[in-house]
Amino acid sequence: MFRKTFKYKDFNGVDREETKLFNLTEAEMMQLTMKYPAGVDTYIKDLMEALVAEFGQEEVKTWHFGVFT
């Protein structure tokens, strides 16, 4: 599971904090396996490279990643 807490000001100037979660189920992993013949590991590597390109290495390092079974 991936969890990221965002701090921001809303349109009314009020400070807000929200935590967003990202998770893949076993069924979703099977779909990814069929969709990406090169392997899910290649997909995740490409995804991480895209995140680093978008947000920067230092920002991505602050994110917390975990795996739950």
C-alpha positions in Angstrom: 0.0 0.0 0.0 1.2 3.5 -0.8 0.3 6.3 1.5 1.0 10.0 1.0 -0.1 12.9 3.1 -0.7 16.2 1.4 -0.8 19.6 3.1 -2.4 22.4 1.2 -4.6 25.5 1.4 -8.1 25.2 0.0 -9.8 27.8 -2.1 -10.9 29.6 1.1 -7.4 29.9 2.4 -7.9 27.2 5.1 -4.9 24.9 5.8 -5.9 21.3 5.0 -4.2 17.9 5.4 -5.3 14.8 3.6 -3.8 11.3 3.4 -4.4 9.4 0.1 -3.9 5.6 -0.2 -3.1 3.4 -3.2 -3.5 -0.3 -3.2 -3.5 -3.2 -5.7 -5.7 -6.3 -5.1 -4.6 -9.8 -6.1 -7.1 -9.6 -9.1 -5.6 -6.2 -10.2 -2.1 -7.8 -10.0 -3.3 -10.6 -12.3 -4.7 -8.1 -14.8 -1.4 -6.2 -14.8 0.5 -9.5 -15.3 -1.5 -10.2 -18.4 -1.4 -6.6 -19.6 2.4 -6.3 -19.3 4.1 -9.3 -20.7 7.5 -7.8 -19.7 6.4 -8.3 -16.1 4.8 -6.3 -13.4 8.3 -5.4 -12.0 9.0 -3.6 -15.3 5.7 -1.8 -15.0 6.4 -0.7 -11.5 10.0 0.4 -12.4 8.6 2.5 -15.3 5.9 3.9 -12.9 8.6 4.9 -10.4 10.7 6.5 -13.1 7.6 8.5 -14.2 6.9 9.6 -10.6 10.5 10.7 -10.1 10.4 12.6 -13.4 7.2 14.4 -12.3 7.9 15.1 -8.7 11.7 14.8 -8.3 13.9 12.2 -6.5 13.9 14.0 -3.2 10.1 14.2 -3.0 9.5 10.6 -4.0 12.0 9.5 -1.3 9.8 11.1 1.4 6.8 8.9 0.4 6.1 5.7 2.3 5.6 2.5 0.5 4.5 -0.8 2.1 3.4 -4.2 1.1 0.6 -6.0 3.0 -0.4 -9.6 2.5 
